[in-house]
Amino acid sequence: MISIKPQKGNLLIAEPSIIGDLSFNRSVILLADHNSEGSVGFILNKPLGYTIHDLIPEINANFKIYNGGPVEQDNLYFIHNVPELITNSIEISNGIYWGGDFELTKELINEGKIKKNNIRFFLGYTGWNSHQLEDELEDNAWIVSENSYKNKIIGKPTAHFWKEKIMEQGGDYLIWSNAPENPVLN
């Protein structure tokens, strides 16, 4: 049952039933775009073992890199909450912006004008073709949620993010919040 129709800026919370899916198990995704042609999002709670300095040595910062999704994992993407600093960015919603002038972004990070609570980097993204997300919602693969964090979501700690969002759903979801990631190993 879909209670909220997906739109840009919403969060997609992986249903507990997505067990064994390495990309999406216990994922929380920020929906960056959603229209009749398809949808794009970034997984917010899957940090990788890299920092931005590891990937781009001329950036003198240790901002974490996140697994944005299984599509184009050799490309770097970013969201931020400082459109007054980063030109050519696209507003997602709630003061969250996608991309922009990367050369300028590197300079601003090195100058200390952009902090880790202002920007989040991703390798890859999550994408759906036309109506694919709606089909997955009908199959109860995702829960659509409002982004109550607004642009503060960029600095949100991720260790227990999925659990927090599942607990907010209440009811039968509460039992899943404390279940092991792989119930077979219980």
C-alpha positions in Angstrom: 0.0 0.0 0.0 1.4 3.4 -1.0 0.5 6.1 1.4 2.6 8.9 0.0 3.2 9.3 -3.7 7.0 9.6 -4.5 8.4 13.0 -5.4 11.7 14.8 -5.5 13.1 15.2 -2.0 11.3 12.3 -0.4 13.1 9.4 1.3 12.7 5.8 0.2 13.1 3.3 3.0 13.9 -0.2 2.0 11.2 -2.6 3.3 12.7 -5.3 5.6 11.7 -7.9 3.0 14.6 -6.7 0.8 16.9 -9.3 2.3 19.9 -10.5 0.3 19.8 -7.5 -2.0 23.3 -6.2 -1.4 22.6 -2.8 -3.0 19.4 -1.9 -1.2 19.2 -4.0 2.0 18.5 -1.5 4.8 18.9 1.5 2.5 17.5 5.0 2.9 17.5 6.8 -0.4 17.0 10.5 -1.1 14.9 10.8 -4.2 16.7 13.5 -6.3 14.4 13.4 -9.3 11.1 11.7 -10.1 9.0 12.2 -13.2 7.3 10.3 -16.0 10.6 9.3 -17.6 12.0 7.7 -14.4 13.6 8.4 -11.1 17.1 9.1 -9.6 18.2 8.8 -6.0 21.3 8.5 -3.8 21.7 6.0 -0.9 22.3 8.1 2.2 23.4 5.4 4.6 26.1 3.2 2.9 29.5 4.8 3.6 32.4 3.4 1.7 35.9 3.0 2.9 37.1 6.1 1.1 37.3 9.8 1.6 37.2 12.5 -1.0 41.0 13.0 -0.6 41.5 9.3 -1.5 39.7 9.8 -4.8 40.7 13.4 -5.6 44.1 14.1 -3.9 44.0 17.8 -4.6 41.0 18.1 -2.2 42.4 18.5 1.3 39.4 17.0 3.3 38.4 13.7 4.7 34.7 13.8 3.8 33.3 10.3 3.5 32.3 8.8 0.2 29.0 7.0 0.1 27.7 4.2 -2.2 25.0 6.2 -4.1 23.7 3.1 -5.8 24.6 0.5 -8.4 24.4 2.7 -11.5 27.6 4.4 -12.8 29.7 3.6 -9.8 32.8 5.0 -11.5 31.3 8.5 -11.4 31.3 10.9 -8.4 28.1 12.8 -7.6 27.3 15.2 -4.8 24.5 16.9 -3.0 24.8 20.0 -0.8 23.0 22.8 1.1 25.1 25.8 0.0 23.7 27.0 -3.4 24.9 30.5 -2.6 28.5 29.1 -2.8 28.2 26.3 -5.5 27.0 27.7 -8.8 25.1 25.7 -11.4 23.5 23.4 -8.9 19.9 22.0 -9.3 17.5 22.2 -6.4 16.1 18.9 -5.3 13.9 20.3 -2.5 14.0 21.6 1.1 17.2 23.4 0.5 19.1 20.4 -0.9 20.9 20.8 -4.2 22.5 18.4 -6.6 25.8 19.0 -8.3 27.2 22.3 -9.6 30.6 23.7 -10.5 33.0 21.0 -9.3 36.2 23.1 -9.8 34.7 25.8 -7.6 33.5 23.2 -5.1 37.1 21.8 -4.8 38.4 25.3 -4.1 35.7 26.1 -1.5 36.4 22.8 0.3 40.1 23.5 0.4 39.5 27.1 1.7 37.3 25.6 4.5 34.2 27.4 3.2 32.4 24.1 2.7 32.2 21.7 5.7 31.2 18.1 5.9 27.7 19.1 7.0 27.3 21.0 3.8 28.1 18.3 1.2 27.9 14.6 0.7 29.7 12.7 -2.1 28.5 9.5 -3.8 30.0 6.9 -6.1 27.1 6.0 -8.4 23.4 6.5 -8.1 20.2 4.6 -8.0 18.0 4.8 -11.0 14.6 3.6 -12.1 13.1 3.6 -15.6 9.7 5.0 -16.4 7.1 3.5 -13.9 9.7 1.1 -12.4 9.7 2.8 -9.0 5.9 2.7 -9.0 6.0 -1.0 -9.7 8.4 -1.6 -6.9 6.2 0.5 -4.5 3.2 -1.7 -5.5 5.4 -4.7 -4.7 6.1 -3.2 -1.3 9.8 -2.9 -1.8 9.9 0.7 -0.5 8.3 2.9 2.0 8.0 6.6 0.9 8.6 9.1 3.7 8.8 12.9 3.9 12.2 14.3 4.5 11.7 15.9 7.9 15.4 16.7 8.2 15.2 19.1 5.2 18.7 20.2 4.2 20.2 19.0 7.6 20.0 15.5 6.2 23.4 16.0 4.5 25.1 15.9 7.9 22.8 13.2 9.4 24.8 10.3 11.0 24.1 7.1 9.1 24.9 4.2 11.4 21.4 3.7 12.6 19.5 5.7 10.0 17.5 2.8 8.5 16.6 1.5 12.0 15.3 5.0 13.0 13.2 5.3 9.9 11.8 1.8 10.3 10.9 2.5 14.0 9.1 5.7 12.9 6.7 3.5 10.8 5.6 1.8 14.1 3.3 -1.3 14.1 4.8 -4.5 12.6 7.9 -2.6 11.6 9.1 -2.3 15.2 10.1 -6.0 15.4 12.3 -5.5 12.3 14.2 -2.6 13.8 16.1 -5.0 16.1 16.3 -8.0 13.8 19.8 -9.0 12.6 20.7 -7.8 9.1 20.6 -11.4 7.9 18.0 -13.3 9.9 19.4 -16.6 8.7 22.5 -15.9 10.8 20.3 -15.5 14.0 
